[in-house]
Amino acid sequence: MPIRRKLDQLDMNVLEVVEDEIWLPEFLRNTADGSVNKGIWPSKKWQHRDYQRQILTDKSKYLSLVGGRSIGKCEAPTARILTVGEGYVTIKDLADRKSFGIYSINKENNLVQRRAKAYPDKKKIVIHIQTESGHRISVTDNHPVLTDNGWMYARHISPGTNVAVITKLPDDMIENTLRWHELRWLGYTYFMQVPSRASMDKPFYPRYKKIAKEIEYIFDQFPVNYVATPDSGYSIRLIRGPFVSPLNALYKEIGIYNDVNHERRKRSIADTIMHQVKDNVKVFLEALFAQYATFSAQNIELPTEYEITSYNVQELLLRFGIESKIYYNEENIWFLKILDYENVYRFWNTFTIPGVAVENLPEPTVREKINDFMRYDKVVFVQEAP
């Protein structure tokens, strides 16, 4: 093909832009795809971020990237992130760390471990999303959310959208520092006031005779002196002497020793308990539910008083694949409720509750899941907040 004319400087300028990985997309975005009508150009100039420039200009033969959709995941400081070996931790508590391990989802929708870093973002628009089962999340409007139609930005989520929710947490806790009688005692008394003096301020009243038998065995294992009260309670008399009693040592070691820490204890379950291996968690939860929950073959509810405590118990239950819902009543008391009969059935087949027996439960209808740890749940509420 014959050359019609030589390229002039304007042609060279166009070629220079077209061939440049950085200039071309910035030019197209800032000029509405090269429009000569400046009236439709964006008012705010667009530029690649630094990491995007590095990726686009890297001339290496192979380039390995680790990151999810949109690279950054922007969430509120109070958002709780599932970390490796620590369970759920708020972003504000992770912000000062150089890096931390998290769970991510690969393209096959499998859980994988990745390194992450939390840093402040100037983005201020927050989207609050709640699903039919009570799952809630607060994220910036450009946060990617997995739906049954693929990944979507939070700003595009609306009521009726099916989003992915967790059904079972990975079992990665390795701490095995609490013994059976310590875990059982903590479960039975966790919502009571901790003894801060030589005797308990209030006697402990076992809910069932089976619990009473276990309590006497537990007292012998610590050991502690106890007195059975006329109204079927137990009053503790800690052994006096030069050594700290095992009971007080236990409370002190896990951070719930005295009245000063009492409120903090009630508001969240101690990290030492949260980080125990699965078998130890089972011992603790069986005691906790036995003493405080209300039961039926179809429904299980646990009053927790505080929201954070509900989230802690919910996290522990998810390690067994048991979903729950959190709510509060007119008296502003928080409750945790096992989500539905499918999960109630799983609860009764997982735990042995002292003093409670359930037999001949019918098989539940099992809902469809994406995989062993995730399913879709319908969004019922979306709100944008500045």
C-alpha positions as CSV (number, residue, x, y, z in Angstrom):
1,M,0.0,0.0,0.0
2,P,1.6,3.3,-1.1
3,I,2.2,6.0,1.5
4,R,-0.3,8.8,1.0
5,R,1.5,11.3,3.2
6,K,4.1,11.5,5.9
7,L,3.0,11.5,9.5
8,D,3.0,15.0,11.0
9,Q,3.6,16.0,14.6
10,L,0.0,15.6,15.5
11,D,-0.1,12.1,14.2
12,M,3.0,11.3,16.1
13,N,1.4,12.7,19.3
14,V,-1.6,10.4,18.7
15,L,0.6,7.4,18.2
16,E,2.5,8.2,21.3
17,V,-0.7,8.3,23.4
18,V,-2.1,5.1,21.8
19,E,1.1,3.1,22.4
20,D,1.5,4.2,26.0
21,E,-0.1,1.9,28.7
22,I,-0.6,4.9,31.1
23,W,-1.5,7.8,28.8
24,L,-4.1,6.0,26.7
25,P,-6.6,5.0,29.4
26,E,-6.1,8.3,31.2
27,F,-6.7,10.2,28.0
28,L,-9.8,8.2,27.1
29,R,-11.3,8.6,30.6
30,N,-10.6,12.3,30.9
31,T,-12.0,13.1,27.4
32,A,-15.0,10.8,27.4
33,D,-13.4,8.4,24.9
34,G,-11.7,11.2,22.9
35,S,-14.8,13.4,22.4
36,V,-14.2,16.8,20.9
37,N,-17.1,18.1,23.1
38,K,-15.4,19.2,26.2
39,G,-18.8,19.7,27.9
40,I,-19.1,16.0,28.5
41,W,-15.6,15.5,29.8
42,P,-15.5,14.5,33.5
43,S,-15.1,17.4,35.8
44,K,-12.5,15.6,38.0
45,K,-9.3,14.4,36.3
46,W,-8.7,10.7,36.4
47,Q,-5.3,9.0,37.0
48,H,-4.1,5.5,37.6
49,R,-3.1,4.7,41.1
50,D,0.5,4.1,41.8
51,Y,0.2,0.3,42.0
52,Q,-1.7,0.3,38.7
53,R,1.1,2.3,37.0
54,Q,3.6,-0.2,38.3
55,I,1.6,-3.1,36.9
56,L,1.0,-1.5,33.5
57,T,4.6,-0.5,32.9
58,D,6.3,-3.6,34.2
59,K,8.0,-5.3,31.2
60,S,8.9,-8.5,33.0
61,K,8.1,-11.8,31.1
62,Y,6.1,-13.1,34.0
63,L,4.1,-11.0,36.5
64,S,2.7,-12.6,39.6
65,L,-0.1,-10.8,41.5
66,V,-1.9,-11.6,44.7
67,G,-5.1,-9.7,45.2
68,G,-8.8,-9.9,44.8
69,R,-11.2,-7.9,42.7
70,S,-10.6,-4.2,43.0
71,I,-7.4,-5.1,44.9
72,G,-8.4,-3.1,48.0
73,K,-11.3,-4.1,50.2
74,C,-12.6,-1.0,52.0
75,E,-14.5,-1.5,55.2
76,A,-15.4,0.4,58.3
77,P,-13.0,0.4,61.3
78,T,-15.5,-1.6,63.4
79,A,-15.8,-4.3,60.7
80,R,-14.7,-7.7,61.9
81,I,-12.3,-9.6,59.6
82,L,-11.8,-13.4,59.7
83,T,-8.1,-13.8,60.4
84,V,-5.9,-16.9,60.4
85,G,-5.5,-18.3,63.9
86,E,-7.2,-15.5,65.7
87,G,-10.8,-15.6,64.5
88,Y,-12.7,-12.4,63.8
89,V,-10.7,-9.2,64.6
90,T,-11.8,-5.6,64.0
91,I,-10.0,-3.6,61.3
92,K,-9.0,-0.9,63.9
93,D,-7.2,-3.6,65.9
94,L,-5.4,-4.7,62.8
95,A,-4.4,-1.3,61.4
96,D,-1.1,-1.1,63.4
97,R,0.2,-4.4,62.2
98,K,2.7,-4.7,59.4
99,S,0.6,-7.6,58.0
100,F,-1.7,-10.3,59.1
101,G,-3.2,-13.5,57.7
102,I,-6.8,-13.6,56.3
103,Y,-9.0,-15.9,54.4
104,S,-9.9,-15.1,50.9
105,I,-11.9,-16.8,48.1
106,N,-10.2,-17.9,44.9
107,K,-11.8,-18.2,41.5
108,E,-13.0,-21.7,42.3
109,N,-14.8,-20.3,45.4
110,N,-12.5,-22.1,47.8
111,L,-11.1,-20.6,51.0
112,V,-7.4,-19.8,50.8
113,Q,-5.0,-18.0,53.2
114,R,-3.4,-14.7,52.2
115,R,-1.4,-11.9,53.7
116,A,-3.1,-8.5,54.2
117,K,-2.5,-5.0,55.4
118,A,-5.0,-2.5,56.8
119,Y,-4.6,1.2,56.1
120,P,-6.9,4.2,56.3
121,D,-8.8,5.3,53.3
122,K,-10.4,8.7,52.6
123,K,-13.5,7.0,51.2
124,K,-16.5,8.1,53.3
125,I,-19.6,6.6,51.7
126,V,-20.6,3.5,53.6
127,I,-23.2,1.0,52.5
128,H,-25.0,-1.0,55.3
129,I,-26.3,-4.4,54.0
130,Q,-28.5,-6.9,55.9
131,T,-29.6,-10.3,54.7
132,E,-32.7,-12.4,55.4
133,S,-30.9,-14.5,58.0
134,G,-29.6,-11.5,59.9
135,H,-26.1,-11.2,58.4
136,R,-24.9,-7.6,58.4
137,I,-22.0,-5.8,56.8
138,S,-20.9,-2.2,56.5
139,V,-18.5,-1.4,53.7
140,T,-17.5,1.4,51.4
141,D,-19.5,1.7,48.2
142,N,-16.7,0.2,46.0
143,H,-16.3,-2.9,48.1
144,P,-16.8,-6.1,46.0
145,V,-19.5,-8.5,47.2
146,L,-20.0,-12.0,45.9
147,T,-23.5,-12.6,44.5
148,D,-25.1,-15.4,42.6
149,N,-24.4,-13.3,39.5
150,G,-20.7,-12.8,40.3
151,W,-18.9,-10.0,42.0
152,M,-20.7,-6.7,42.4
153,Y,-19.8,-3.4,44.0
154,A,-21.6,-2.7,47.3
155,R,-23.3,0.3,45.7
156,H,-25.0,-2.0,43.2
157,I,-26.5,-4.3,45.8
158,S,-30.2,-3.9,46.4
159,P,-33.0,-5.7,48.3
160,G,-33.5,-9.1,46.6
161,T,-29.9,-9.6,45.6
162,N,-28.5,-13.0,46.7
163,V,-25.1,-12.5,48.4
164,A,-22.7,-15.1,49.8
165,V,-22.7,-15.7,53.5
166,I,-20.5,-17.9,55.7
167,T,-21.9,-21.2,57.0
168,K,-18.8,-22.8,58.6
169,L,-15.5,-21.3,59.7
170,P,-12.2,-23.0,59.1
171,D,-10.9,-25.0,62.1
172,D,-7.4,-23.4,62.5
173,M,-7.2,-22.8,66.3
174,I,-4.4,-24.7,68.0
175,E,-4.5,-23.5,71.6
176,N,-5.1,-26.4,74.1
177,T,-4.4,-24.7,77.4
178,L,-7.6,-25.1,79.3
179,R,-8.6,-28.4,81.0
180,W,-12.1,-29.9,81.0
181,H,-13.1,-28.8,84.5
182,E,-11.9,-25.2,83.8
183,L,-13.8,-25.0,80.5
184,R,-16.9,-26.5,82.1
185,W,-16.8,-24.1,85.1
186,L,-16.3,-21.1,82.8
187,G,-19.3,-22.1,80.7
188,Y,-21.5,-22.6,83.7
189,T,-20.6,-19.3,85.3
190,Y,-19.6,-16.9,82.5
191,F,-22.6,-14.7,82.8
192,M,-22.3,-14.6,86.6
193,Q,-20.2,-12.1,88.7
194,V,-16.7,-13.4,89.2
195,P,-15.7,-13.9,92.9
196,S,-13.2,-11.1,93.8
197,R,-12.9,-12.0,97.5
198,A,-12.6,-15.2,99.6
199,S,-16.1,-16.3,98.8
200,M,-18.6,-15.8,96.0
201,D,-20.9,-12.8,96.4
202,K,-23.8,-15.0,95.2
203,P,-24.2,-18.8,95.4
204,F,-24.2,-20.7,92.1
205,Y,-27.5,-22.4,91.3
206,P,-27.2,-25.3,88.9
207,R,-30.1,-25.4,86.5
208,Y,-30.3,-29.2,86.3
209,K,-29.3,-32.1,88.6
210,K,-26.8,-33.2,86.0
211,I,-25.1,-29.9,86.2
212,A,-25.0,-30.2,90.1
213,K,-23.2,-33.5,89.8
214,E,-20.7,-32.0,87.4
215,I,-20.2,-29.0,89.6
216,E,-19.2,-31.1,92.6
217,Y,-16.6,-33.0,90.5
218,I,-15.3,-29.6,89.1
219,F,-14.9,-28.3,92.7
220,D,-12.8,-31.4,93.6
221,Q,-10.6,-30.9,90.5
222,F,-9.7,-27.2,91.2
223,P,-9.8,-27.9,94.3
224,V,-12.1,-25.5,96.2
225,N,-14.1,-25.7,99.4
226,Y,-17.8,-25.4,98.9
227,V,-21.0,-25.5,100.9
228,A,-24.3,-26.7,99.6
229,T,-27.1,-24.2,100.4
230,P,-30.6,-25.2,101.6
231,D,-32.0,-23.8,98.3
232,S,-30.0,-26.2,96.1
233,G,-27.1,-23.7,95.5
234,Y,-23.4,-23.9,96.0
235,S,-21.4,-21.3,97.9
236,I,-17.6,-21.3,97.4
237,R,-15.1,-20.9,100.1
238,L,-11.7,-20.5,98.5
239,I,-8.8,-22.2,100.2
240,R,-6.8,-19.8,102.2
241,G,-3.0,-19.9,102.3
242,P,0.2,-18.5,100.8
243,F,-0.7,-19.6,97.3
244,V,-3.3,-18.2,94.9
245,S,-6.3,-20.4,94.6
246,P,-6.7,-22.3,91.3
247,L,-10.1,-20.5,90.8
248,N,-8.7,-17.0,91.2
249,A,-5.6,-18.0,89.1
250,L,-7.9,-19.1,86.3
251,Y,-9.8,-15.8,86.3
252,K,-6.7,-13.8,86.4
253,E,-4.9,-15.7,83.6
254,I,-7.7,-15.2,81.1
255,G,-8.5,-11.6,82.2
256,I,-11.7,-11.9,84.2
257,Y,-10.3,-11.8,87.7
258,N,-12.2,-9.0,89.6
259,D,-15.0,-6.5,89.5
260,V,-12.9,-4.0,87.6
261,N,-12.7,-6.3,84.6
262,H,-16.2,-7.6,85.1
263,E,-17.9,-5.4,82.6
264,R,-15.2,-6.1,80.0
265,R,-15.6,-9.8,80.6
266,K,-19.3,-9.8,80.1
267,R,-19.0,-7.7,76.9
268,S,-16.8,-10.2,75.2
269,I,-15.7,-13.8,75.7
270,A,-12.0,-14.0,76.6
271,D,-9.5,-14.6,73.8
272,T,-8.1,-17.6,75.6
273,I,-11.5,-19.3,75.2
274,M,-12.0,-18.1,71.7
275,H,-8.7,-19.5,70.6
276,Q,-9.1,-23.0,72.1
277,V,-9.2,-26.1,69.9
278,K,-12.6,-27.3,68.7
279,D,-13.0,-30.0,71.3
280,N,-12.4,-27.5,74.1
281,V,-14.9,-25.1,72.6
282,K,-17.4,-27.9,72.6
283,V,-17.0,-28.4,76.4
284,F,-17.4,-24.7,77.0
285,L,-20.5,-24.2,74.8
286,E,-22.3,-27.3,76.3
287,A,-22.0,-25.8,79.7
288,L,-22.9,-22.2,78.6
289,F,-26.1,-23.4,76.8
290,A,-27.0,-25.8,79.5
291,Q,-27.1,-23.1,82.2
292,Y,-28.5,-20.2,80.3
293,A,-30.3,-21.1,77.0
294,T,-33.9,-22.0,76.4
295,F,-34.6,-25.2,74.5
296,S,-37.2,-26.9,72.4
297,A,-36.9,-29.5,69.7
298,Q,-37.4,-26.7,67.1
299,N,-35.9,-23.7,68.7
300,I,-32.8,-22.7,70.8
301,E,-32.1,-19.2,72.2
302,L,-29.4,-17.8,74.4
303,P,-29.6,-14.4,76.2
304,T,-26.2,-12.8,76.1
305,E,-27.0,-9.2,77.3
306,Y,-24.4,-7.6,75.0
307,E,-24.1,-7.6,71.2
308,I,-20.3,-8.5,71.2
309,T,-21.0,-11.5,73.3
310,S,-23.6,-12.7,70.8
311,Y,-21.0,-12.3,68.0
312,N,-18.5,-14.3,70.0
313,V,-20.9,-17.2,70.6
314,Q,-22.0,-17.0,66.9
315,E,-18.3,-17.3,65.8
316,L,-17.8,-20.4,68.1
317,L,-20.9,-22.1,66.7
318,L,-19.8,-21.5,63.1
319,R,-16.7,-23.6,63.8
320,F,-19.2,-26.5,64.0
321,G,-21.2,-25.3,61.0
322,I,-24.1,-24.1,63.1
323,E,-25.7,-20.8,61.9
324,S,-27.4,-18.4,64.2
325,K,-29.2,-15.0,64.2
326,I,-28.7,-12.1,66.6
327,Y,-31.4,-9.8,67.8
328,Y,-32.5,-7.7,70.9
329,N,-35.8,-7.3,72.6
330,E,-37.7,-4.3,73.9
331,E,-35.5,-4.3,77.1
332,N,-32.4,-4.0,74.8
333,I,-31.2,-7.4,75.9
334,W,-29.3,-9.2,73.2
335,F,-30.1,-12.8,72.2
336,L,-28.6,-15.4,70.0
337,K,-31.0,-17.7,68.2
338,I,-30.1,-20.8,66.3
339,L,-31.1,-19.8,62.8
340,D,-33.6,-22.5,61.8
341,Y,-34.6,-26.2,62.2
342,E,-31.7,-27.4,59.9
343,N,-29.2,-25.7,62.3
344,V,-31.1,-26.8,65.5
345,Y,-30.9,-30.3,64.2
346,R,-27.2,-29.9,63.7
347,F,-26.9,-28.4,67.2
348,W,-28.5,-31.4,68.9
349,N,-26.4,-33.8,66.8
350,T,-23.2,-31.9,67.8
351,F,-23.5,-31.1,71.5
352,T,-24.5,-33.1,74.5
353,I,-26.2,-30.7,76.9
354,P,-26.1,-31.7,80.5
355,G,-29.6,-32.2,81.9
356,V,-31.3,-32.0,78.4
357,A,-32.2,-34.9,76.1
358,V,-33.8,-34.8,72.7
359,E,-34.8,-37.9,70.8
360,N,-36.3,-38.9,67.4
361,L,-35.8,-35.6,65.7
362,P,-37.1,-35.7,62.0
363,E,-34.5,-35.1,59.3
364,P,-34.5,-31.4,58.2
365,T,-34.8,-30.0,54.7
366,V,-31.2,-29.0,53.8
367,R,-30.9,-25.7,51.9
368,E,-28.6,-25.6,48.8
369,K,-25.0,-24.3,49.5
370,I,-22.3,-23.0,47.3
371,N,-19.8,-25.4,49.1
372,D,-19.2,-26.6,52.6
373,F,-18.6,-23.1,54.1
374,M,-20.8,-20.8,52.0
375,R,-24.3,-20.2,50.7
376,Y,-26.4,-17.4,49.2
377,D,-28.7,-15.4,51.3
378,K,-31.3,-12.8,50.1
379,V,-30.6,-9.1,50.9
380,V,-33.5,-7.4,52.7
381,F,-32.1,-4.1,53.7
382,V,-29.6,-1.6,52.1
383,Q,-28.8,1.9,53.4
384,E,-26.2,4.4,52.3
385,A,-24.6,6.5,55.0
386,P,-22.0,9.3,54.5
